[in-house]
Amino acid sequence: MRGDTIGAMTVLTVRRPDARQLLDELVAVHGEVHREPRFAGIGYFSGERFRDRLVVALRQPGFELVAAFDGDEVAGYLYGWALPRWTRWWTPLKAVLPAATTEETGSRTVFIQEIMVRRRWRGNGIARTLHDDFLARRTEERGLICVQPDNEPARSAYLRWGWCQVARTTFADDGPEFDCLLKPLQGQM
């Protein structure tokens, strides 16, 4: 783990082995955030399904988690990984996007799967700090993030932070739609 501070909080970069030790706590934070009305009752956001997604994410190349701690409590976190050359991530979008957009090399795109901040810590710049801290160390050409079109606070923040929408998709038959956004990193793309 590597750490920085933001105000009274500690921001830690957590690699795969240490992230596994935080699994139950990460799932609990997800459960708290996703009990909010916009997510409640949607199977895709259930704790069990999230745990499954997180366990799969932990096995991905270049996995990294950045978490903000207030004392011993996780205030929020972000995680992602590099899309491998053989990824199927773009498969549902290949009909609507140019091949040049969906081609992966294993070092081209970092995918941010989740970014969340617990309610009592929102409005303090934590999401932006996690975002910037995570992307600052990545070596990929571009970032990829998804957001529900009606999640206005997050969507407008991502657009202000330099992300551009390229497509819309779903990840599960019972899940919501997501806007797919790309952002150049290190002046590339």
VOFIVO-729575 format. One record per atom (N, C-alpha, C, O): residue in one letter; x, y, z. Coordinates in steps of 0.1 Angstrom, whole numbers, padded with zeros to 4 digits, always signed. Layout:
<atoms>
AXYZ;...
</atoms>
This chain:
<atoms>
M+0008-0012+0000;M+0000+0000+0000;M+0009+0012+0000;M+0020+0012+0006;R+0004+0023-0006;R+0011+0036-0007;R+0001+0046-0002;R-0011+0045-0006;G+0005+0056+0006;G-0005+0066+0011;G-0001+0080+0009;G+0010+0084+0008;D-0012+0088+0008;D-0011+0103+0008;D-0022+0108+0018;D-0029+0100+0024;T-0023+0121+0019;T-0034+0126+0028;T-0042+0137+0020;T-0036+0144+0011;I-0054+0138+0024;I-0063+0149+0019;I-0070+0154+0032;I-0079+0147+0037;G-0067+0166+0036;G-0073+0171+0048;G-0069+0161+0060;G-0057+0158+0062;A-0079+0157+0067;A-0077+0147+0078;A-0078+0133+0073;A-0077+0124+0081;M-0079+0131+0060;M-0080+0117+0055;M-0067+0112+0049;M-0059+0120+0046;T-0066+0099+0049;T-0055+0092+0043;T-0060+0086+0030;T-0070+0079+0030;V-0053+0088+0019;V-0056+0081+0007;V-0046+0071+0004;V-0034+0074+0003;L-0050+0058+0003;L-0041+0047+0001;L-0043+0041-0012;L-0054+0039-0017;T-0032+0037-0019;T-0033+0029-0031;T-0031+0014-0026;T-0021+0011-0019;V-0040+0006-0030;V-0041-0008-0025;V-0039-0017-0037;V-0047-0016-0046;R-0030-0026-0036;R-0027-0036-0046;R-0036-0048-0043;R-0042-0049-0033;R-0036-0058-0052;R-0044-0070-0052;R-0044-0077-0039;R-0055-0079-0033;P-0033-0081-0033;P-0034-0089-0021;P-0040-0082-0009;P-0049-0087-0002;D-0037-0069-0007;D-0043-0061+0003;D-0058-0058+0001;D-0066-0057+0010;A-0061-0056-0012;A-0076-0054-0015;A-0084-0066-0011;A-0096-0064-0007;R-0079-0078-0013;R-0086-0090-0009;R-0090-0090+0006;R-0100-0094+0010;Q-0080-0084+0014;Q-0083-0084+0028;Q-0094-0074+0032;Q-0100-0075+0042;L-0096-0064+0023;L-0107-0054+0025;L-0120-0057+0019;L-0129-0050+0020;L-0121-0069+0013;L-0133-0073+0005;L-0146-0071+0012;L-0155-0064+0007;D-0147-0076+0024;D-0160-0074+0032;D-0163-0060+0034;D-0175-0055+0033;E-0153-0052+0038;E-0155-0037+0040;E-0159-0030+0027;E-0168-0021+0027;L-0153-0034+0016;L-0156-0027+0003;L-0170-0031-0001;L-0178-0022-0006;V-0175-0043+0001;V-0188-0047-0002;V-0198-0040+0007;V-0209-0036+0003;A-0195-0038+0020;A-0204-0031+0029;A-0205-0016+0025;A-0216-0011+0025;V-0194-0009+0020;V-0195+0004+0016;V-0204+0005+0003;V-0213+0014+0002;H-0202-0004-0006;H-0210-0005-0018;H-0225-0006-0014;H-0234+0000-0020;G-0228-0015-0004;G-0242-0017+0000;G-0248-0005+0006;G-0259-0002+0003;E-0240+0003+0013;E-0245+0015+0019;E-0248+0025+0008;E-0259+0032+0008;V-0239+0027-0001;V-0241+0037-0012;V-0253+0033-0021;V-0260+0041-0026;H-0254+0020-0024;H-0264+0015-0033;H-0278+0012-0027;H-0286+0006-0033;R-0279+0015-0014;R-0293+0015-0008;R-0300+0027-0011;R-0313+0028-0008;E-0294+0037-0016;E-0300+0050-0020;E-0311+0047-0030;E-0310+0038-0038;P-0322+0055-0030;P-0333+0053-0039;P-0330+0050-0054;P-0336+0042-0060;R-0320+0057-0060;R-0317+0056-0074;R-0312+0042-0077;R-0314+0037-0089;F-0307+0034-0067;F-0301+0021-0070;F-0310+0010-0063;F-0309-0002-0067;A-0318+0013-0053;A-0325+0003-0045;A-0334-0005-0054;A-0341-0001-0063;G-0334-0018-0051;G-0342-0028-0058;G-0338-0032-0072;G-0345-0040-0078;I-0326-0027-0076;I-0321-0032-0089;I-0311-0043-0087;I-0301-0041-0080;G-0314-0055-0092;G-0306-0066-0089;G-0291-0065-0092;G-0283-0070-0085;Y-0288-0057-0103;Y-0274-0055-0107;Y-0266-0049-0096;Y-0254-0051-0095;F-0273-0041-0087;F-0265-0034-0076;F-0266-0042-0063;F-0261-0036-0053;S-0271-0054-0063;S-0271-0062-0050;S-0257-0064-0045;S-0247-0064-0053;G-0256-0066-0032;G-0243-0069-0026;G-0236-0082-0032;G-0224-0082-0034;E-0244-0092-0034;E-0239-0105-0039;E-0233-0103-0053;E-0222-0108-0056;R-0240-0096-0062;R-0236-0094-0075;R-0223-0085-0075;R-0214-0087-0083;F-0223-0075-0067;F-0212-0066-0066;F-0199-0074-0061;F-0188-0073-0067;R-0201-0082-0051;R-0190-0090-0046;R-0184-0099-0057;R-0172-0100-0059;D-0193-0105-0065;D-0188-0113-0076;D-0180-0105-0086;D-0170-0109-0091;R-0185-0093-0090;R-0178-0084-0099;R-0164-0080-0093;R-0154-0079-0100;L-0164-0077-0080;L-0152-0073-0074;L-0142-0084-0074;L-0130-0082-0076;V-0146-0096-0071;V-0137-0108-0071;V-0131-0110-0085;V-0119-0113-0086;V-0139-0108-0095;V-0134-0109-0109;V-0124-0098-0112;V-0114-0100-0118;A-0127-0086-0107;A-0118-0075-0110;A-0105-0077-0103;A-0095-0073-0109;L-0105-0083-0091;L-0092-0085-0084;L-0082-0094-0092;L-0070-0094-0090;R-0088-0102-0102;R-0079-0110-0110;R-0074-0104-0123;R-0067-0110-0130;Q-0079-0092-0125;Q-0075-0085-0138;Q-0061-0079-0138;Q-0056-0075-0127;P-0055-0078-0150;P-0041-0073-0150;P-0041-0058-0146;P-0050-0050-0150;G-0031-0054-0139;G-0030-0040-0135;G-0041-0035-0125;G-0043-0023-0124;F-0047-0044-0118;F-0058-0040-0108;F-0051-0031-0098;F-0040-0033-0093;E-0059-0020-0095;E-0055-0011-0084;E-0067-0005-0078;E-0077-0002-0085;L-0067-0003-0065;L-0077+0003-0058;L-0072+0015-0050;L-0061+0014-0044;V-0079+0026-0050;V-0075+0038-0043;V-0086+0041-0033;V-0098+0042-0037;A-0083+0042-0020;A-0093+0043-0010;A-0090+0055-0001;A-0078+0058+0002;A-0100+0063+0003;A-0099+0073+0013;A-0104+0069+0026;A-0115+0064+0027;F-0095+0070+0036;F-0098+0065+0050;F-0099+0077+0059;F-0091+0086+0059;D-0110+0078+0067;D-0111+0087+0078;D-0109+0079+0091;D-0118+0073+0095;G-0097+0080+0096;G-0094+0071+0107;G-0093+0057+0101;G-0086+0054+0091;D-0101+0048+0107;D-0102+0034+0102;D-0114+0031+0093;D-0115+0020+0087;E-0122+0042+0090;E-0134+0040+0082;E-0131+0044+0067;E-0124+0054+0064;V-0136+0035+0058;V-0134+0038+0044;V-0145+0049+0040;V-0157+0046+0041;A-0140+0061+0036;A-0150+0071+0032;A-0154+0069+0017;A-0165+0073+0014;G-0145+0064+0009;G-0148+0061-0005;G-0137+0054-0011;G-0126+0053-0006;Y-0139+0049-0023;Y-0129+0042-0031;Y-0132+0042-0045;Y-0143+0044-0050;L-0122+0038-0053;L-0122+0037-0067;L-0113+0025-0071;L-0103+0023-0064;Y-0117+0017-0081;Y-0108+0007-0085;Y-0110+0005-0100;Y-0120+0008-0106;G-0099-0001-0106;G-0099-0003-0120;G-0087-0011-0124;G-0079-0016-0116;W-0086-0014-0137;W-0075-0022-0142;W-0073-0020-0157;W-0082-0013-0164;A-0062-0025-0163;A-0059-0023-0177;A-0067-0034-0185;A-0067-0045-0181;L-0074-0029-0195;L-0081-0039-0204;L-0071-0047-0212;L-0062-0041-0218;P-0071-0060-0211;P-0062-0069-0218;P-0064-0068-0233;P-0075-0065-0238;R-0054-0072-0241;R-0055-0073-0255;R-0067-0081-0259;R-0074-0078-0269;W-0070-0092-0252;W-0080-0102-0256;W-0094-0098-0250;W-0103-0107-0250;T-0096-0086-0244;T-0108-0083-0237;T-0120-0084-0246;T-0120-0083-0258;R-0131-0088-0240;R-0144-0088-0247;R-0153-0076-0242;R-0164-0075-0246;W-0146-0066-0235;W-0154-0055-0230;W-0161-0047-0241;W-0173-0044-0239;W-0155-0045-0252;W-0161-0037-0263;W-0171-0045-0272;W-0178-0039-0280;T-0172-0058-0270;T-0180-0067-0279;T-0194-0061-0282;T-0198-0061-0293;P-0202-0058-0272;P-0215-0053-0275;P-0216-0039-0282;P-0226-0035-0288;L-0204-0032-0283;L-0204-0019-0289;L-0197-0019-0302;L-0196-0009-0309;K-0192-0030-0307;K-0184-0031-0319;K-0192-0027-0331;K-0186-0022-0341;A-0205-0028-0331;A-0213-0025-0342;A-0215-0009-0343;A-0219-0004-0354;V-0213-0002-0332;V-0216+0012-0332;V-0203+0021-0331;V-0204+0033-0333;L-0192+0015-0328;L-0179+0022-0327;L-0169+0018-0337;L-0169+0006-0341;P-0161+0027-0342;P-0150+0023-0352;P-0141+0013-0345;P-0138+0013-0333;A-0135+0004-0354;A-0126-0006-0349;A-0114+0000-0342;A-0108-0005-0332;A-0110+0012-0346;A-0099+0019-0340;A-0101+0023-0325;A-0092+0024-0317;T-0114+0024-0322;T-0118+0028-0308;T-0118+0015-0299;T-0114+0016-0288;T-0122+0004-0305;T-0123-0008-0297;T-0111-0017-0296;T-0111-0027-0289;E-0101-0014-0304;E-0089-0022-0304;E-0081-0020-0291;E-0079-0009-0287;E-0077-0031-0285;E-0069-0031-0272;E-0056-0037-0274;E-0054-0047-0282;T-0046-0032-0267;T-0033-0038-0267;T-0028-0044-0254;T-0017-0050-0253;G-0036-0042-0244;G-0031-0046-0230;G-0025-0034-0222;G-0024-0035-0210;S-0022-0023-0230;S-0016-0012-0223;S-0023+0001-0228;S-0018+0012-0226;R-0034+0000-0236;R-0041+0011-0242;R-0051+0018-0232;R-0051+0030-0231;T-0059+0010-0225;T-0070+0015-0218;T-0071+0010-0204;T-0069-0002-0201;V-0072+0019-0194;V-0075+0016-0180;V-0090+0018-0178;V-0095+0029-0181;F-0097+0008-0173;F-0111+0008-0170;F-0113+0011-0155;F-0109+0003-0147;I-0120+0022-0152;I-0124+0024-0139;I-0138+0018-0137;I-0148+0023-0143;Q-0139+0007-0129;Q-0152+0000-0128;Q-0161+0007-0118;Q-0173+0008-0120;E-0155+0012-0107;E-0163+0018-0096;E-0156+0030-0090;E-0144+0030-0088;I-0164+0040-0087;I-0159+0051-0079;I-0171+0055-0070;I-0182+0057-0075;M-0169+0055-0057;M-0180+0058-0048;M-0175+0064-0035;M-0165+0061-0030;V-0184+0073-0030;V-0181+0080-0018;V-0193+0079-0009;V-0204+0082-0014;R-0191+0075+0003;R-0203+0074+0013;R-0209+0088+0015;R-0202+0098+0015;R-0222+0088+0017;R-0229+0101+0018;R-0223+0111+0028;R-0222+0123+0024;R-0219+0107+0040;R-0215+0117+0050;R-0202+0124+0046;R-0198+0134+0052;W-0194+0118+0036;W-0182+0124+0032;W-0183+0131+0018;W-0173+0136+0013;R-0194+0131+0012;R-0196+0137-0001;R-0195+0152+0000;R-0197+0158+0010;G-0191+0158-0011;G-0189+0173-0012;G-0176+0178-0007;G-0174+0190-0005;N-0167+0169-0004;N-0154+0173+0001;N-0142+0171-0009;N-0131+0171-0005;G-0146+0168-0021;G-0136+0166-0032;G-0129+0152-0031;G-0119+0150-0038;I-0135+0142-0024;I-0129+0129-0023;I-0129+0122-0036;I-0119+0116-0040;A-0141+0122-0043;A-0142+0115-0056;A-0131+0120-0066;A-0124+0112-0072;R-0129+0133-0066;R-0120+0139-0076;R-0106+0135-0071;R-0097+0132-0080;T-0103+0135-0059;T-0089+0131-0054;T-0086+0117-0057;T-0076+0114-0062;L-0096+0108-0055;L-0094+0094-0058;L-0092+0092-0073;L-0082+0085-0078;H-0100+0099-0081;H-0099+0099-0096;H-0085+0104-0101;H-0078+0097-0108;D-0081+0115-0096;D-0068+0121-0100;D-0057+0113-0096;D-0047+0111-0103;D-0057+0108-0083;D-0046+0100-0078;D-0045+0087-0086;D-0033+0083-0089;F-0056+0080-0089;F-0055+0068-0096;F-0050+0070-0110;F-0041+0063-0115;L-0055+0080-0117;L-0051+0082-0131;L-0036+0088-0132;L-0030+0085-0143;A-0032+0095-0122;A-0018+0101-0123;A-0007+0090-0124;A+0003+0093-0130;R-0009+0078-0119;R+0001+0068-0119;R-0001+0058-0131;R+0007+0049-0133;R-0012+0059-0138;R-0014+0049-0149;R-0006+0053-0161;R-0003+0064-0164;T-0002+0042-0168;T+0006+0044-0180;T-0001+0042-0193;T+0004+0043-0204;E-0014+0038-0192;E-0022+0036-0204;E-0024+0049-0211;E-0023+0060-0206;E-0028+0048-0224;E-0031+0059-0233;E-0044+0067-0229;E-0045+0079-0231;R-0054+0059-0224;R-0067+0065-0221;R-0074+0058-0210;R-0070+0046-0206;G-0084+0065-0205;G-0092+0059-0194;G-0106+0056-0200;G-0110+0063-0209;L-0113+0047-0194;L-0127+0044-0197;L-0135+0043-0184;L-0130+0037-0174;I-0146+0049-0184;I-0155+0049-0172;I-0169+0049-0177;I-0172+0054-0188;C-0178+0043-0169;C-0192+0043-0173;C-0200+0049-0162;C-0197+0048-0150;V-0212+0055-0166;V-0220+0062-0156;V-0235+0061-0161;V-0237+0062-0173;Q-0244+0059-0152;Q-0258+0059-0157;Q-0261+0073-0162;Q-0258+0083-0156;P-0269+0074-0173;P-0272+0087-0179;P-0279+0096-0170;P-0278+0109-0171;D-0287+0091-0161;D-0295+0100-0152;D-0288+0102-0138;D-0294+0108-0129;N-0276+0097-0137;N-0268+0100-0125;N-0261+0114-0127;N-0249+0114-0129;E-0269+0124-0126;E-0264+0138-0130;E-0252+0142-0122;E-0243+0148-0128;P-0252+0141-0109;P-0240+0146-0102;P-0227+0139-0107;P-0217+0146-0110;A-0227+0126-0109;A-0215+0119-0113;A-0212+0122-0128;A-0201+0125-0132;R-0222+0121-0136;R-0220+0123-0151;R-0215+0137-0154;R-0205+0139-0161;S-0220+0148-0148;S-0215+0161-0150;S-0201+0163-0145;S-0193+0171-0150;A-0198+0157-0133;A-0185+0158-0128;A-0175+0151-0138;A-0164+0157-0141;Y-0178+0140-0143;Y-0169+0133-0153;Y-0167+0142-0165;Y-0155+0143-0170;L-0177+0148-0170;L-0176+0157-0182;L-0167+0169-0178;L-0158+0172-0187;R-0168+0174-0167;R-0160+0185-0162;R-0145+0181-0161;R-0136+0189-0163;W-0143+0168-0157;W-0130+0163-0155;W-0123+0158-0168;W-0112+0152-0168;G-0130+0161-0180;G-0123+0158-0192;G-0127+0145-0199;G-0121+0141-0209;W-0138+0138-0194;W-0143+0126-0201;W-0152+0130-0212;W-0159+0140-0211;C-0153+0122-0222;C-0162+0124-0234;C-0170+0111-0237;C-0164+0100-0237;Q-0183+0112-0238;Q-0191+0101-0241;Q-0189+0095-0255;Q-0188+0103-0265;V-0188+0082-0256;V-0186+0076-0269;V-0197+0066-0273;V-0199+0063-0284;A-0204+0061-0263;A-0214+0050-0265;A-0223+0049-0253;A-0221+0055-0242;R-0233+0040-0254;R-0241+0036-0243;R-0243+0021-0243;R-0243+0015-0254;T-0243+0015-0232;T-0244+0000-0231;T-0251-0004-0218;T-0254+0004-0210;T-0253-0017-0217;T-0257-0024-0205;T-0248-0035-0202;T-0242-0041-0211;F-0246-0039-0190;F-0238-0050-0186;F-0245-0062-0182;F-0239-0073-0180;A-0258-0061-0180;A-0266-0073-0176;A-0280-0070-0181;A-0285-0059-0182;D-0287-0081-0184;D-0301-0080-0188;D-0310-0073-0179;D-0319-0065-0183;D-0307-0074-0166;D-0316-0068-0156;D-0309-0055-0150;D-0313-0049-0140;G-0299-0050-0157;G-0291-0039-0153;G-0295-0026-0160;G-0302-0027-0171;P-0291-0015-0155;P-0294-0002-0161;P-0285+0001-0173;P-0276-0006-0176;E-0289+0011-0181;E-0280+0015-0192;E-0269+0024-0186;E-0270+0031-0175;F-0257+0024-0192;F-0246+0032-0188;F-0240+0039-0200;F-0240+0034-0211;D-0237+0052-0198;D-0229+0059-0208;D-0214+0055-0207;D-0209+0055-0195;C-0208+0053-0218;C-0193+0049-0218;C-0186+0062-0221;C-0188+0068-0232;L-0176+0066-0213;L-0168+0078-0215;L-0154+0074-0216;L-0149+0066-0209;L-0147+0081-0225;L-0132+0080-0226;L-0125+0093-0223;L-0131+0104-0224;K-0113+0092-0218;K-0105+0103-0215;K-0090+0100-0218;K-0085+0090-0215;P-0084+0110-0226;P-0069+0108-0229;P-0061+0109-0216;P-0064+0118-0208;L-0051+0101-0215;L-0041+0102-0204;L-0028+0106-0209;L-0024+0102-0220;Q-0020+0113-0201;Q-0006+0117-0205;Q-0006+0124-0219;Q+0003+0122-0227;G-0016+0132-0222;G-0017+0140-0234;G-0018+0131-0247;G-0015+0136-0258;Q-0023+0119-0245;Q-0024+0110-0257;Q-0039+0110-0262;Q-0047+0117-0257;M-0041+0101-0271;M-0054+0097-0277;M-0058+0106-0288;M-0069+0104-0294;
</atoms>
